[in-house]
């Protein structure tokens, strides 16, 4: 059976495909194309990666429409059916022959080789050689942003632009505009034997029913559009003999039944269906309104955001006996939960079952590292035990984690179907990877869970497990693959000559953090939790205690710069008789990251900084901060001093401590930290977390939830959620502080002896300059020089050159747009409309 599908997930070995009617299937890596399979065979034979072999994730993206053919139905371990698919053109286009090819046809093809002037494309048609010129591919390559060339195995929508020698030679185009405009017509002589999904046709309505409608197209074909694929905005306005645009969804091989869709997203080949926002998946909708009930299929609902959702019959009630069709009359309200999203139907799939609505875990995203979960044993294998945590969620318990001690015969302790209590060691929702432990020492531990290097503060005591014991000491692993080293001299208060004879792999140990370098992912540990300090240590501690008592967190002091280092300033607290040393990290010089770097650049040894706040007093030096927003929050008591004070809904001012692929860690004054998961970072869709936040950035965060047992705080950084009400006043206050700091930087520059620094101070946006054109670059931008900009790089982009004829040596007027004091770059404009606006 031929189907139009949409890529839902991409992994190393398969593509997960969303199919019509809420179904899904998978394309194994061996079913991409002949050329790609040959590269895979070459890799296996040679044992190394061929240059032109790219991974599936390099070639395919979720949301891409592809033509598929069903190659088989397989049964999974839990008894479910799995649809095996292929996108190999040889199988998808098997109904075509060379003589049937015609100009304007839209076919699926796969890149088989890269040539000097274009690409050879495999259409899967025997005896046909297809060529794609570079000229017809560049528009597509630029749009998909996957490198300068197409890749072998890449599946493409191709329009035939020329047919020669009775179809033995064809030229193709993948230009996005040509593909989107393609339309299957009678002139192309399509037949039932070669009709393909994905073709867009003009059709005439024959009959309209409550379950859909019947169409005729390409003169003598007929097809069905079911109720889920009628355009929701026009569903009540269809009538017999009406002409509509439709897209073929599937063609049955034996019955030749054709199904079509009228949904707008499918009516322009090469497009993508609408997707569900990640924060909606798993959401519970309190009042979903029933729109229609179909007794053989299920019910259609309108959700609280106005979108449509479908619930299959088995998800409308607990069981058949409790099912009441009358409860789903139009207008009836029901509570439901979004359990899936069908890309090919552009519709959420919901369930009204109470156990699903109340389920703790529905998706891998719902599970967090450190969670204690209940599961059922599914299988026992040499690598470990597979545990089912919920429908569609399985985890692996590695063999060393089946018990506190290593089990030689785990089958004697566990049986298939046993209920077990586990703790999550690692969860990767993107890769659907869940690692669990059955070690009671870890499950019952009340100590903090160490899930990242940033939380590994000196003095922290926690549980871990030994993964390696050698002559040099023990390597201990924690959650999320965090690892640390306990050196030989820190394993015991008594000397240990052979650690590998005392400690074993998988052994649970209680450790204390001595030192951590998060950026380098280095962690130093000790098994000696109550070692006694020597006289020197005592003296050092006494000195530190004195320092900690003298300056409390939140106290405002003036400081003098003693020394500039790469990542901050070493300072002494001004007018302090004990000459107490302190440290200001570069990123704490300002609320604005760019300004922080600029201030560090401008400040010199001996400069005095007023009104600096003590931020931390638990490290080698007192840590200070000049972040105005953080200082204001502490002075106005808009802070929490301990975990117990945190309440959901609070708005707290802090700063980004680390940016990870799964979210952002935010630290607040007094040492409390929290995590803003990827879905709660921005009002926009987040692809790469590093595009939205940087380390040191000052943020306002809203507390979403807390877990006292795990000492975990979940945050929201969305601007729409984090405004205190008077957003205009907040914005003006930040803007005012920004300009105040810029003025401070200019004052520091004026103090310097550099003539270039003096010149920078005089340049402000809006100032008119007399310049001489120095050079015109290949990209159309120009470089300038002048007596007022000596030593500076002055640039105007192509747009800001306006219509002026620019040649080296020409004198011209220019308007300052922006001055970057850190790089000594000045950006100007020559556009007349900007120069004329000057007062």
ZAMARGU-4260 file (C-alpha; in steps of 0.2 Angstrom, whole numbers, plus 5000, padded with zeros to 4 digits):
<rodrens>
0) 5000/5000/5000 | 5006/5017/4995 | 5005/5031/5008 | 5009/5049/5011 | 5018/5051/5027
5) 5027/5064/5038 | 5043/5061/5047 | 5040/5062/5066 | 5057/5057/5073 | 5074/5054/5066
10) 5086/5042/5075 | 5103/5033/5069 | 5094/5018/5062 | 5076/5023/5057 | 5064/5036/5053
15) 5047/5036/5063 | 5033/5041/5051 | 5017/5048/5055 | 5003/5041/5044 | 4985/5046/5040
20) 4971/5041/5053 | 4983/5043/5068 | 4994/5028/5063 | 5013/5028/5063 | 5026/5017/5055
25) 5045/5016/5053 | 5058/5016/5039 | 5073/5006/5043 | 5090/5013/5038 | 5091/4999/5025
30) 5075/5005/5016 | 5081/5023/5011 | 5088/5019/4993 | 5100/5007/4984 | 5114/5020/4984
35) 5113/5023/5003 | 5112/5004/5006 | 5128/5001/4996 | 5137/5014/5007 | 5131/5005/5023
40) 5137/4989/5016 | 5154/4997/5012 | 5155/5003/5030 | 5152/4986/5037 | 5164/4978/5025
45) 5178/4991/5028 | 5175/4994/5046 | 5176/5013/5043 | 5165/5027/5038 | 5165/5032/5020
50) 5167/5050/5016 | 5150/5052/5007 | 5140/5042/5020 | 5129/5054/5030 | 5118/5050/5045
55) 5099/5050/5044 | 5099/5066/5055 | 5110/5075/5042 | 5098/5072/5028 | 5080/5071/5036
60) 5071/5082/5048 | 5054/5080/5057 | 5040/5088/5048 | 5045/5083/5030 | 5032/5074/5019
65) 5038/5058/5011 | 5030/5045/5000 | 5031/5027/5008 | 5026/5010/5004 | 5021/4997/5017
70) 5033/4982/5016 | 5027/4972/5031 | 5018/4972/5048 | 5028/4966/5063 | 5023/4962/5081
75) 5032/4971/5095 | 5037/4962/5111 | 5021/4969/5120 | 5010/4962/5106 | 5007/4978/5097
80) 5008/4979/5078 | 5022/4989/5070 | 5020/4995/5052 | 5037/4993/5042 | 5039/5005/5028
85) 5051/5010/5014 | 5055/5026/5005 | 5066/5018/4992 | 5061/5025/4975 | 5062/5008/4967
90) 5048/5002/4978 | 5038/5018/4979 | 5038/5020/4960 | 5037/5002/4955 | 5021/5005/4945
95) 5030/5017/4933 | 5040/5013/4917 | 5050/5024/4906 | 5037/5027/4893 | 5024/5033/4906
100) 5035/5048/4911 | 5029/5065/4906 | 5034/5083/4908 | 5026/5090/4924 | 5025/5074/4934
105) 5030/5075/4952 | 5040/5060/4958 | 5050/5055/4973 | 5068/5052/4969 | 5084/5049/4979
110) 5101/5056/4976 | 5112/5042/4970 | 5128/5052/4966 | 5135/5070/4965 | 5142/5076/4949
115) 5152/5091/4943 | 5136/5100/4935 | 5123/5092/4946 | 5116/5076/4953 | 5111/5059/4947
120) 5094/5055/4954 | 5087/5037/4957 | 5068/5037/4952 | 5067/5019/4953 | 5061/5017/4935
125) 5070/5004/4925 | 5080/5010/4910 | 5078/5029/4915 | 5093/5040/4919 | 5088/5056/4928
130) 5098/5071/4930 | 5096/5086/4942 | 5106/5102/4937 | 5114/5113/4950 | 5104/5127/4944
135) 5088/5118/4948 | 5094/5113/4965 | 5102/5128/4973 | 5086/5136/4979 | 5081/5121/4988
140) 5099/5118/4996 | 5099/5136/5002 | 5082/5134/5010 | 5085/5118/5019 | 5102/5124/5026
145) 5110/5106/5026 | 5127/5111/5018 | 5132/5116/5001 | 5127/5100/4992 | 5114/5087/4992
150) 5119/5070/5000 | 5118/5053/4994 | 5102/5045/5000 | 5093/5061/5002 | 5074/5059/4997
155) 5067/5073/4986 | 5051/5079/4977 | 5056/5081/4959 | 5047/5089/4945 | 5051/5082/4927
160) 5056/5097/4916 | 5061/5087/4901 | 5059/5070/4894 | 5070/5063/4880 | 5072/5046/4871
165) 5055/5039/4876 | 5059/5042/4895 | 5076/5035/4895 | 5083/5052/4899 | 5074/5065/4910
170) 5079/5082/4918 | 5072/5086/4934 | 5070/5101/4946 | 5068/5102/4964 | 5065/5121/4964
175) 5053/5125/4979 | 5042/5136/4969 | 5040/5123/4954 | 5037/5109/4966 | 5024/5119/4976
180) 5015/5124/4960 | 5015/5106/4952 | 4998/5099/4948 | 4994/5081/4941 | 4984/5083/4925
185) 4975/5072/4912 | 4990/5075/4900 | 5002/5066/4911 | 4992/5050/4908 | 4991/5044/4926
190) 4984/5026/4928 | 4978/5017/4943 | 4993/5006/4942 | 5005/5020/4944 | 4995/5033/4954
195) 5005/5041/4968 | 5002/5048/4985 | 5007/5066/4987 | 5000/5071/4970 | 4989/5087/4970
200) 4974/5086/4959 | 4959/5096/4954 | 4943/5086/4959 | 4924/5087/4958 | 4913/5083/4973
205) 4901/5069/4969 | 4893/5066/4986 | 4894/5073/5004 | 4890/5063/5019 | 4892/5066/5038
210) 4908/5054/5037 | 4916/5063/5023 | 4913/5064/5004 | 4917/5056/4987 | 4927/5065/4974
215) 4931/5062/4955 | 4947/5068/4948 | 4959/5066/4933 | 4943/5062/4922 | 4939/5044/4928
220) 4946/5041/4945 | 4936/5042/4961 | 4942/5044/4979 | 4936/5046/4997 | 4939/5061/5009
225) 4935/5056/5027 | 4929/5068/5040 | 4946/5071/5047 | 4953/5078/5031 | 4940/5090/5026
230) 4945/5108/5028 | 4938/5113/5045 | 4934/5131/5039 | 4924/5125/5024 | 4917/5108/5031
235) 4899/5114/5031 | 4900/5122/5014 | 4904/5108/5002 | 4891/5103/4989 | 4890/5091/4974
240) 4898/5097/4958 | 4909/5109/4968 | 4927/5109/4961 | 4941/5108/4975 | 4960/5105/4976
245) 4964/5089/4984 | 4980/5079/4988 | 4981/5060/4987 | 4985/5052/5004 | 4985/5033/5000
250) 4982/5021/4986 | 4977/5003/4990 | 4986/4990/4979 | 4972/4977/4977 | 4956/4987/4979
255) 4964/5003/4971 | 4954/5013/4984 | 4961/5031/4984 | 4960/5042/4999 | 4963/5061/4998
260) 4964/5076/5009 | 4958/5094/5008 | 4968/5101/5022 | 4977/5117/5016 | 4995/5111/5022
265) 4995/5097/5009 | 4989/5106/4994 | 5006/5113/4990 | 5019/5099/4988 | 5035/5102/4997
270) 5026/5110/5012 | 5025/5104/5030 | 5010/5100/5041 | 5006/5111/5056 | 5014/5104/5072
275) 5009/5104/5090 | 5019/5115/5102 | 5029/5104/5114 | 5021/5111/5130 | 5004/5105/5124
280) 5009/5087/5123 | 5002/5078/5138 | 4992/5093/5143 | 4975/5090/5152 | 4961/5100/5145
285) 4947/5103/5158 | 4933/5108/5146 | 4934/5100/5128 | 4918/5102/5118 | 4911/5088/5108
290) 4909/5092/5090 | 4903/5076/5082 | 4902/5057/5087 | 4905/5043/5074 | 4899/5027/5081
295) 4912/5016/5072 | 4927/5027/5075 | 4926/5039/5090 | 4922/5057/5094 | 4928/5074/5088
300) 4932/5088/5100 | 4936/5106/5101 | 4950/5110/5114 | 4952/5126/5124 | 4963/5134/5111
305) 4951/5131/5097 | 4960/5117/5089 | 4952/5100/5085 | 4956/5083/5093 | 4950/5066/5090
310) 4947/5052/5103 | 4946/5034/5097 | 4931/5023/5104 | 4942/5014/5116 | 4948/5031/5124
315) 4930/5037/5127 | 4927/5027/5142 | 4934/5015/5155 | 4926/5000/5146 | 4912/4995/5134
320) 4899/4993/5148 | 4902/5011/5154 | 4901/5019/5137 | 4886/5030/5134 | 4885/5038/5116
325) 4873/5051/5122 | 4887/5059/5132 | 4895/5065/5116 | 4882/5075/5108 | 4888/5091/5101
330) 4891/5104/5114 | 4894/5092/5129 | 4909/5096/5139 | 4923/5083/5144 | 4939/5082/5153
335) 4953/5074/5142 | 4972/5073/5140 | 4982/5075/5124 | 4991/5059/5122 | 4998/5061/5104
340) 4998/5072/5089 | 4994/5065/5071 | 5005/5076/5059 | 4996/5068/5044 | 4979/5073/5051
345) 4985/5089/5059 | 4975/5084/5074 | 4978/5080/5093 | 4974/5063/5099 | 4965/5063/5116
350) 4960/5051/5129 | 4945/5053/5141 | 4951/5038/5152 | 4953/5043/5170 | 4968/5032/5172
355) 4977/5041/5158 | 4971/5058/5163 | 4978/5055/5181 | 4994/5046/5175 | 5010/5052/5182
360) 5020/5048/5167 | 5013/5049/5149 | 5029/5054/5140 | 5048/5052/5142 | 5048/5071/5145
365) 5037/5069/5161 | 5051/5059/5169 | 5065/5068/5178 | 5082/5061/5184 | 5081/5056/5202
370) 5062/5051/5201 | 5057/5036/5210 | 5045/5026/5199 | 5035/5009/5199 | 5037/4998/5184
375) 5034/4980/5178 | 5048/4968/5172 | 5046/4965/5153 | 5062/4955/5149 | 5079/4950/5156
380) 5094/4951/5145 | 5113/4949/5148 | 5115/4968/5148 | 5101/4970/5161 | 5082/4971/5163
385) 5069/4980/5153 | 5056/4988/5164 | 5039/4996/5158 | 5036/5012/5167 | 5020/5017/5158
390) 5012/5013/5141 | 5025/5018/5128 | 5039/5021/5141 | 5052/5008/5144 | 5068/5009/5154
395) 5084/4998/5156 | 5091/4993/5172 | 5109/4989/5168 | 5115/4972/5176 | 5126/4981/5189
400) 5110/4990/5195 | 5099/4975/5198 | 5103/4975/5217 | 5115/4982/5229 | 5126/4967/5226
405) 5130/4960/5209 | 5118/4946/5204 | 5125/4931/5195 | 5108/4924/5192 | 5095/4938/5191
410) 5082/4926/5184 | 5080/4918/5201 | 5076/4935/5209 | 5065/4943/5196 | 5051/4936/5185
415) 5043/4943/5169 | 5028/4953/5176 | 5035/4957/5193 | 5031/4975/5200 | 5047/4984/5204
420) 5052/5000/5212 | 5066/5010/5203 | 5075/5026/5203 | 5079/5036/5187 | 5098/5037/5184
425) 5096/5046/5167 | 5082/5051/5156 | 5085/5057/5138 | 5067/5061/5130 | 5074/5065/5113
430) 5083/5048/5111 | 5069/5039/5122 | 5083/5033/5133 | 5078/5029/5151 | 5091/5021/5163
435) 5085/5015/5180 | 5092/5007/5196 | 5085/4994/5208 | 5099/4997/5221 | 5089/5000/5237
440) 5103/5011/5244 | 5100/5024/5230 | 5081/5022/5230 | 5080/5025/5249 | 5093/5039/5250
445) 5087/5055/5257 | 5103/5064/5252 | 5103/5077/5238 | 5103/5070/5220 | 5118/5075/5210
450) 5112/5078/5192 | 5125/5090/5185 | 5142/5097/5189 | 5136/5114/5193 | 5127/5107/5209
455) 5143/5099/5215 | 5148/5112/5228 | 5162/5109/5240 | 5155/5100/5256 | 5140/5092/5247
460) 5137/5074/5254 | 5128/5062/5242 | 5127/5044/5236 | 5135/5037/5221 | 5141/5021/5214
465) 5158/5015/5210 | 5161/5011/5191 | 5180/5009/5192 | 5192/5005/5206 | 5211/5006/5201
470) 5228/5009/5209 | 5225/5028/5208 | 5208/5028/5217 | 5190/5026/5213 | 5179/5033/5199
475) 5161/5036/5206 | 5146/5039/5195 | 5130/5049/5200 | 5115/5054/5190 | 5115/5060/5172
480) 5132/5052/5169 | 5141/5064/5181 | 5157/5056/5186 | 5171/5061/5199 | 5187/5054/5206
485) 5191/5049/5224 | 5210/5049/5225 | 5218/5035/5234 | 5222/5046/5249 | 5204/5051/5251
490) 5197/5033/5251 | 5199/5030/5270 | 5207/5038/5285 | 5218/5022/5285 | 5230/5019/5270
495) 5224/5008/5256 | 5237/5000/5245 | 5225/4991/5233 | 5208/5000/5231 | 5202/4987/5218
500) 5202/4974/5232 | 5192/4984/5244 | 5179/4992/5232 | 5169/4984/5218 | 5160/4990/5202
505) 5142/4995/5207 | 5146/4997/5225 | 5135/5011/5232 | 5146/5024/5242 | 5143/5040/5252
510) 5155/5054/5246 | 5159/5072/5250 | 5163/5084/5236 | 5180/5092/5238 | 5182/5102/5222
515) 5172/5104/5206 | 5176/5113/5189 | 5160/5112/5180 | 5167/5119/5163 | 5180/5105/5163
520) 5168/5092/5171 | 5181/5088/5184 | 5175/5082/5201 | 5186/5078/5216 | 5178/5067/5229
525) 5182/5060/5246 | 5176/5045/5255 | 5182/5053/5272 | 5166/5062/5278 | 5173/5067/5295
530) 5191/5069/5294 | 5200/5080/5307 | 5209/5096/5302 | 5227/5099/5306 | 5232/5115/5315
535) 5236/5124/5299 | 5218/5120/5293 | 5211/5127/5309 | 5220/5143/5307 | 5214/5144/5289
540) 5196/5140/5294 | 5196/5153/5308 | 5202/5166/5296 | 5188/5162/5284 | 5175/5162/5298
545) 5180/5179/5303 | 5179/5185/5285 | 5162/5177/5283 | 5155/5184/5299 | 5162/5202/5294
550) 5152/5203/5278 | 5135/5196/5276 | 5126/5192/5260 | 5118/5208/5253 | 5129/5220/5262
555) 5135/5234/5251 | 5153/5239/5251 | 5165/5250/5240 | 5181/5241/5233 | 5197/5245/5224
560) 5203/5234/5210 | 5220/5225/5214 | 5222/5214/5199 | 5214/5210/5183 | 5212/5192/5178
565) 5204/5183/5163 | 5188/5179/5171 | 5186/5193/5184 | 5193/5206/5196 | 5203/5203/5212
570) 5198/5218/5224 | 5200/5223/5241 | 5186/5230/5251 | 5189/5249/5252 | 5194/5256/5269
575) 5195/5239/5277 | 5209/5238/5291 | 5211/5219/5288 | 5213/5222/5269 | 5200/5208/5266
580) 5202/5201/5248 | 5186/5198/5237 | 5182/5193/5219 | 5171/5200/5206 | 5168/5188/5191
585) 5167/5198/5175 | 5149/5193/5172 | 5144/5201/5188 | 5150/5218/5183 | 5134/5222/5175
590) 5116/5215/5172 | 5121/5216/5153 | 5133/5203/5147 | 5141/5214/5134 | 5143/5228/5146
595) 5151/5217/5158 | 5165/5213/5146 | 5167/5231/5141 | 5168/5237/5159 | 5182/5223/5163
600) 5191/5230/5148 | 5190/5248/5153 | 5194/5246/5172 | 5212/5247/5178 | 5221/5242/5194
605) 5218/5256/5207 | 5201/5260/5201 | 5187/5261/5214 | 5170/5253/5212 | 5156/5260/5223
610) 5141/5250/5229 | 5146/5232/5226 | 5136/5219/5235 | 5142/5203/5244 | 5135/5189/5235
615) 5143/5173/5243 | 5154/5170/5257 | 5157/5151/5256 | 5172/5151/5244 | 5191/5155/5244
620) 5186/5174/5242 | 5171/5183/5246 | 5161/5184/5229 | 5154/5201/5225 | 5142/5207/5212
625) 5138/5224/5203 | 5122/5218/5195 | 5110/5232/5198 | 5094/5221/5197 | 5101/5208/5209
630) 5106/5221/5221 | 5089/5229/5220 | 5080/5212/5223 | 5090/5209/5239 | 5088/5227/5246
635) 5069/5226/5242 | 5068/5208/5251 | 5062/5201/5234 | 5073/5185/5238 | 5073/5168/5246
640) 5086/5164/5259 | 5083/5145/5259 | 5074/5132/5250 | 5060/5131/5262 | 5055/5149/5258
645) 5052/5146/5240 | 5033/5146/5234 | 5026/5142/5217 | 5021/5158/5208 | 5036/5169/5215
650) 5045/5180/5204 | 5064/5180/5208 | 5079/5189/5200 | 5094/5179/5197 | 5107/5175/5184
655) 5111/5161/5172 | 5124/5149/5179 | 5124/5136/5165 | 5115/5133/5148 | 5112/5115/5144
660) 5104/5107/5129 | 5089/5102/5140 | 5087/5119/5149 | 5095/5133/5159 | 5101/5133/5177
665) 5098/5149/5186 | 5106/5154/5203 | 5099/5167/5215 | 5106/5176/5229 | 5109/5166/5245
670) 5114/5151/5234 | 5097/5144/5229 | 5097/5137/5211 | 5083/5131/5199 | 5081/5124/5182
675) 5070/5131/5168 | 5067/5116/5156 | 5068/5119/5137 | 5049/5121/5135 | 5048/5134/5149
680) 5063/5145/5142 | 5055/5156/5129 | 5038/5161/5122 | 5046/5156/5105 | 5050/5138/5100
685) 5067/5134/5106 | 5078/5123/5095 | 5095/5127/5103 | 5095/5133/5121 | 5111/5143/5118
690) 5102/5154/5105 | 5091/5161/5119 | 5102/5163/5135 | 5121/5165/5139 | 5130/5162/5155
695) 5130/5177/5167 | 5114/5184/5160 | 5102/5192/5173 | 5085/5185/5172 | 5068/5186/5181
700) 5061/5169/5184 | 5044/5162/5189 | 5044/5147/5201 | 5033/5134/5194 | 5035/5120/5206
705) 5047/5113/5220 | 5052/5096/5226 | 5057/5097/5244 | 5064/5079/5245 | 5075/5082/5230
710) 5078/5100/5234 | 5073/5104/5216 | 5066/5120/5209 | 5058/5121/5192 | 5057/5138/5184
715) 5049/5147/5169 | 5058/5161/5160 | 5045/5165/5147 | 5043/5184/5146 | 5024/5182/5146
720) 5025/5173/5163 | 5038/5184/5171 | 5031/5201/5171 | 5026/5209/5188 | 5013/5219/5180
725) 5021/5236/5177 | 5031/5230/5162 | 5034/5247/5155 | 5041/5254/5171 | 5053/5238/5172
730) 5059/5241/5154 | 5062/5260/5157 | 5072/5256/5173 | 5083/5243/5164 | 5085/5255/5149
735) 5090/5269/5161 | 5103/5258/5170 | 5110/5253/5153 | 5113/5271/5148 | 5120/5275/5165
740) 5133/5261/5163 | 5137/5267/5146 | 5141/5284/5153 | 5152/5276/5166 | 5162/5267/5152
745) 5164/5283/5143 | 5171/5291/5159 | 5183/5277/5161 | 5189/5279/5143 | 5191/5297/5145
750) 5203/5294/5159 | 5214/5283/5148 | 5229/5290/5138 | 5224/5282/5122 | 5219/5294/5108
755) 5209/5280/5100 | 5199/5279/5117 | 5196/5297/5117 | 5190/5297/5100 | 5177/5283/5104
760) 5170/5294/5118 | 5166/5308/5106 | 5157/5296/5094 | 5138/5294/5098 | 5124/5287/5087
765) 5117/5301/5076 | 5133/5311/5075 | 5138/5316/5057 | 5155/5313/5051 | 5166/5318/5036
770) 5174/5302/5030 | 5185/5295/5015 | 5181/5279/5007 | 5195/5267/5010 | 5189/5250/5002
775) 5174/5242/4994 | 5172/5224/4999 | 5166/5209/4989 | 5149/5208/4999 | 5145/5226/4995
780) 5150/5234/5011 | 5163/5248/5012 | 5177/5253/5024 | 5181/5272/5028 | 5194/5282/5036
785) 5195/5300/5043 | 5204/5311/5055 | 5190/5309/5068 | 5191/5290/5067 | 5209/5287/5068
790) 5213/5269/5073 | 5195/5263/5072 | 5187/5252/5060 | 5172/5261/5051 | 5160/5251/5041
795) 5144/5253/5031 | 5134/5238/5025 | 5128/5237/5007 | 5111/5243/5012 | 5117/5258/5022
800) 5127/5264/5006 | 5111/5269/4998 | 5111/5273/4980 | 5128/5282/4981 | 5142/5277/4969
805) 5156/5273/4981 | 5174/5272/4975 | 5190/5272/4985 | 5196/5290/4989 | 5179/5298/4988
810) 5174/5310/5002 | 5157/5308/5009 | 5146/5312/5024 | 5140/5298/5035 | 5129/5296/5051
815) 5135/5285/5066 | 5123/5271/5069 | 5132/5261/5082 | 5149/5261/5092 | 5157/5245/5098
820) 5170/5251/5110 | 5176/5233/5114 | 5181/5229/5096 | 5184/5248/5091 | 5171/5246/5077
825) 5160/5260/5071 | 5145/5257/5060 | 5139/5271/5049 | 5125/5275/5036 | 5126/5285/5020
830) 5107/5284/5016 | 5100/5301/5012 | 5084/5299/5022 | 5094/5296/5038 | 5106/5311/5035
835) 5091/5322/5031 | 5082/5318/5048 | 5096/5326/5058 | 5089/5342/5067
</rodrens>
